[in-house]
Amino acid sequence: MNGYDPVLLSRILTELTLTVHIIYATIGVGVPLMIAIAQWVGIRKNDMHYILLARRWTRGFVITVAVGVVTGTAIGLQLSLLWPNFMQLAGQVISLPLFMETFAFFFEAIFLGIYLYTWDRFENQKKHLLLLIPVAIGSSASAMFITMVNAFMNTPQGFELKNGELVNIDPIVAMFNPAMPTKVAHVLATSYMTSAFVLASIAAWHLWKGNRHIYHRKALHLTMKTAFIFSVASALVGDLSGKFLAEYQPEKLAAAEWHFETSSHAPLILFGTLEEDNEVKYALEIPYALSILAHNHPAAVVTGLNDIPEDERPPLYIHYLFDVMVTIGVFLMVVAAVYWLGSIFRWKWTAKNWFFGLLVAGGPLAMIAIEAGWYLAEVGRQPWILRGYMKTAEGATTSAHVDTMLVLFCLLYIVLVIASATVLIRMFRRNPVERELEERANRGEVAP
């Protein structure tokens, strides 16, 4: 078939699926924690605004969970259909975290159902909050186990390959591979951060549109404080991730930083363009910063890309993904810090419409940073699907029908995204918070 490339099409379809799934998976990991924080604050302050905040977030969360299940199932299906050689080689090594991820999801789903069903059935909100703890644990555990699989693909261990056969398999060693600590910590921290910014952007949207109801102000205050805490945590974990790359995946760090010659006192390169002969122009160079990032010392030697075999070098465009991720991350951390300081020192300009506009943009920008981070992680591993053992082309299917699958899944994702967005918008538009607060005030639960 002229022009038909099953490897390229498999990569495109997998990337498309991950792009969609990451949106819902990130919300699925971070929002349960935000719900728990809101309900806990409501209980501690005896403030039904926060209790209602948790309740309304939960309604929206259920919709995203449903779509996340579909896209997550699609990933599992595509692993078998698009990457059969990879699964045949690695499946028996990483089957344990895959099973544990499924178990964690069912654990989360069971308690989420009970939590939803028992709203208004507990006079004591503290008892009801206890039901949410397994939901938050299950969602984070699910992310942890599936990230272990991804970490294994970057630093595979727990087996030996002899004559093309796997021997001496140890799933526990495979799970707790060198990439696991930083990848799991980064996924969890950025998921919590992104979810906080997404929820903050919703509250800021109402304030930006002129609805200055106390409910929205409280929602923004809670989410922005949480967003700042986890943005700082994400930055700290990002620093550890850089040190991990310097030791275990120097080719990814070098490609992301356009660092070609092995040298000491290596600068950190941000932005810029790459010309012929690997000449970097218009870049912002921070002296010694790459050496410090990689080894905590300005004179440390950082491996350059020229010392990596040509057929094992990642695509150089991952530098732009790194720029997007870092730039947005720093911007969001600064905005969150300014909001927090403004609330402490009562800066009036942080209550201006233009500042609310920045906060509205925070949610979409945080999601873009998450996507860029995942692209950087996955494309930066190329050309390997299992680093050091199997290249991506070797793991892919040879089926002649990947193009058909790509079209069908594109249609599925379009339907899912449009349907979920429509349901969420209509759900909250038809039941505005003012009406719900009034109804509860009539029942003597909260002042309007």
N, C-alpha and C positions, 0 to 999 in steps of 0.2 A: 504494500500500500504506500504510494508515493507521499512523502511528507509526514507519514504517520510515525510518531515517536511515543511508544507507551511509557517510557521512563519520564519524559517531559510532562506528558499528560497526567501521569500518576502524581508527579510532584505538584502540578497545578491544582489538581483536585484535593490532594491532602492539605495543601496550603490554604485553599478556599475553605475547607471544612474547619481547619483550626482557626482561621480568621473569624468565622462566625461563632464557633464554639467558645472561643476565649472571652467574647463579650458576656455570654450567659454564665460561663464557668466562673469568671471573676466576680460577677455579682452574686453567684451562688455561694462563693466562699466568704465574701466580705460582708454581705448584708445581714446574715444571721447574727454576727457579732454586733453590728450596729443596732439591730432590733433588741438584743439583750441589753446593751448599754442604755438605750432609751427607756426600756421598761424598768431597769434597775434604778436609773435616775428618777423616774416617775414615782417609784415606790419610796425611795429615800427622801424625796422632797414632798411626797404626798401631792403630786402634781399630775392631774389627769391629762394635761396637754401632752406630756411625754408618753403616758400610757397609750393615748390615742395615736401618737406618732408611731409607736411600735406596732400598733394594730394595723394601721394603714400601710406601713412598709411591708408587713407580713402578707397582706393581700397581693401587693405587686410582686413580692418575692415568689409566691406560688406560681405565677405565670411564667416567670423566668426559669424556674426550676423545671417546669414542664417542657419548655423548649430546649433547655440544656440537656435533658434526658435524650431527646431526639438527636441532637447534634453529637452528643457523647456516644450514643449507639452507632451513629454513622462512622465515627472514628474507629470504633472497634471493628465494624464491618470492613472498613477500608484497609485496616491493617492486614486482614486476612486476604482480601481480594487483590489489593494493589501491591502489597509487599510480602508475598508468600514465602520467598526464599529467606527473607529476614526473620519472619515468624518461625519458619522451620528450624533455623539455626538458634535463634535467641529465645523463642517462645517458652521452651522448657526451663530456661534460667530465670525468666522474669514473670513466670505465671503466678507466683505467690503474691507480689504486689498488685497484679491485675485483679486477682481474686479478692484481695483485701480491699481494694478500691470499691469493688462491687458491694462487698459487705458493709463498708462504711456508708455508702450511699443508701442502702436499705435501712441501716440504723438511723440515719438522718431522716429519711422519708417517713418511717414509722412514727417517730416522735414529733415530726412536723405535723402529721395528720392529727395526732392526739392534742398537740398544742393548739391547732386551729379549732378543733371540735370543742375544746374546753374553755374557749373565751366566754366570759360572763358566767361560767359555772363554778368558779372559785371565788369565794368572798375574800380570801386572802391572796393578794396578787403575788406574794412571795412564793407560794406553792405553785402558782401557774408559771412563774419565771423559771422554776427548777426544770420544767419540761422543755424549756428552750436550750438549756445547757447541752443536752445530747445532740440537738440539732446543730449548734455551733461547732461542737467537737466533731460530729460526723462529717460536716461539710469541709472542715479544715483537714481532717484525716483523709478524706477522699482525695483532696488536692495533694496531700503529702505522698500518698501511695502512687498516684499516677505520675507525680514528678520524680519519684524514685526510678520509674521506668525510663523516663527521659534522661535522668542523670546517668543511668546505666549505659545508655547509648553513647554518652560522651566519655565515660571512663569505665569501660566494661571490665568486670572481674568476677570471681566466683566460679570459674570453670577453666578447663584446659582444652585446647583444640589440637587433636592428634589425628592425622590422616583424614581431615575433614569431619571428624566426629567429636562431639562434646563429651568430655569425661571429667570426673571429679567435680561434679556440679554441686555448688553450695549456694542455695537461693538467698540465705541470710547475708552472706558476704557480698553477693551481687547487689542486694538492696542497699546495703550500707557502703556504697562505693565512694571514692573521694569527692565526686561532684555533688553527692546528696546533700550535705549540710548547707552549703551556700545556695544551691538551687531551691531547696525546699524553703529555706528562710526567705529568699528573695520572692518566691511565688506568693507565700503567705503575706509578707509585709506589703507587697505592692497590691495584692488583692484587697486587703483591708483599706489601704490608702485610697485606691481607685474607687471603691464602693463609697467611702466617706465623701469623696469629691463629687461623685455622681449624685448622691443624695443632697449634698450641699448645693449643687447647681440647680436642683429642683426647687429648693427653698428660696435660693437667690432669684430664681426666675419670677416667683410670685412677688417678691419684694421689688424687683426691677420693674415689674408691670404696675406697681403702685399699691399692691395689697400688703399693707404693713401690719397685718394681724400678728398678735403676740405668738401664735402657734408657729408661724413661719420664722419669726425671729429666733425662737427657741430652737427650732430645727436647725437653722443655720449655725447658731452658736455651738450646738452639740457636735454637729458634723465637722465644722471647720477646726475645732479643737482636736478632734480625733484624727482628722486628716493631717494636721501638722505633726502630731506624734508619730504617725506611721510613715509620713514622708521623710522624717529624720531617720527612722529605723530603716527605711528602704535605702537611703543614701549610705548608711553605715554598712549594710549588707552588700551594697554595690561595691564598696571599697574592698570587702573581703572577696567578692567575686573576681575582681581584678587580680588579686593576689593568687587566687586559685588558677585563673587562666595562665598567668605567668609561669606557674609550675607545671600544670598538666596539659594545657592547650595553648602553647605559646604562638602557634600559627593563627589562632583566632584573635588573640590580643594584638598581634602585629598587623593583621589585615584590618582590624577595626581602627587602628591608630595610624595606618599608613607608615609603619615603622619598618623600613627595608633593610637597613644595615645594623647588625648587632653592635651595640655600643653602650657605653656608660653615660650618665648625665642625660638620659633620653628625655626629650620634651614631650608633653601631651599636646596632640594636635586636634584642634576643634575646627569644624567647618572647612572651608577651602575647596579647591578643585584639584583633580589629578590630571596632569598633562602627559604628553609623551615622555617616555623614558622615566616614568614614575616621579616626575617633578611635581611637587605640591605647591600650589599657588593660592594666595588670598586666604591663607589659614591663620587662625589664632593659635600661637604656640605659647604654652606655659612652660618655662624652663624647668627641667629636672622632674616635672610632675609625673611623667610616665615611670621613671625609675622609682619614685616614691610610691606610686600606686602599686607597682609590681612587687617591690621588695623593701619598702619602708626606708629607703636610703637614697639620697640624691645622686650618689656615685655608683649605684648598682647597675650591673650590666643587664640589658633587656635584649632578648633574642630577636633578631630581625627576620623579615620574611625571606630574604635572600638565602638564608641558611635552611629553609624548608624546601624539600623537593617540589618542583613545579606542579606535579600532578597531585599534590596534597595541600595546595594553598586554597583557602576560601576565596570567594569572590570579593573583590576590593570594594564593591558598593556597600558592603556592610558598615563602612565608615559613616555613611549618611544615616543609617539606622541608629548607630551609636549617638550621632549628633542629635537626632530627633529625641531619643530617649532621655539623654542627659539634659538637654536644653529645657524640655518640658518639665522634667523632674525638678530641676533647680527653680524654674519659674513658679511651679506650684508650691514648693516649700517656702519660697519667699512670700508669696501671696498669703499663704496660711499663717506665716509668722506675723505678717503685717496686720492681718485681721485679729489675731490673738492679742498682739500688743495694743491695737486700737481699742479692743474691748476692755483692756486693763486701764489704759490711760484716757479712755473716752475721747478718742480722736473722732471728730465729727465727720471728717471727709471719708471715713470708712463706711459711713451710712449713706453716701452719695450714690446716685444711680450708675455713674460710670464704674464705680468699684464693684457694685453688684453685677455689672456686666462682665467684669473680669471673673467673678465667682461663677457666673453662669457658664462661662467658657471652660471653667476648670474641669467639669465632668467629662465632656468630650475630649479635652486635651489629655486627661489622665488615661482615658481608654486608648487614645492614639499611642501614648507612650508604652502602654502594656503591649499593644500589637507590635510596635517597633522592637521592643525588647524580645518578644518571642521570635520575630523574624531574625533578629540578630543571633539569637541562640541556635536556631535551627539551620539557617543559611551559613552561619559561621562554622558549623560542623562539617559542611561539605568539603570534599566529595564523599565523606563517610556517612553511612547510615548507622554503622556500628564501628566506632572509631578504632582503627588499627586492625580490624578483622574483615569488614565487608563494606565495599563502596556502594553508594546509592544505586548505581546502575546495575549492580549485581543482585540487589535485593528486590528489584521491581519485577512486576508481572510482564509477560510477553503477550497478554491478551490483546485481541484486535478490537475490543469493545470498550476501551477506557474512555474514548471520546463520547460514546453514548451515555456512559455513567456520569461524565462531567456535565453534560447537558441536563440530565435528570436531576442531579443533585443541585445544580444551579437553580432550577425551578423550585425545588423543595425549599431551599434556603430563602429564596425571594418570598415565597408564601409564608414561611415561618416568621421572618423578620417583620413583614408587613402586618401579619395577623397579630403577633404579640404586641407590636407597637400600637395598633388600633385598639386592641382590647384594653391595654393599660391606660391609654388616653381617655377612652370612653368611660372606663371604670371610675377614674378619679374626677373626670369632668361632670359626670352625672351625679356624683356624690361629693360635692365640695366640702372642705373641712368645716366651713362656717355652718352648713346645715347639720352636719353630724355633731358639732359642738352644741348647737342649739337643742337638738334632740336629747343629748345627754344632760344638758342643763335642765331641761324640762323634767328629767327623771331624777334630778337632784345630784348628778354625778360630778358636774364640772360647771364652773361659771362661764358664760358665753364671752 
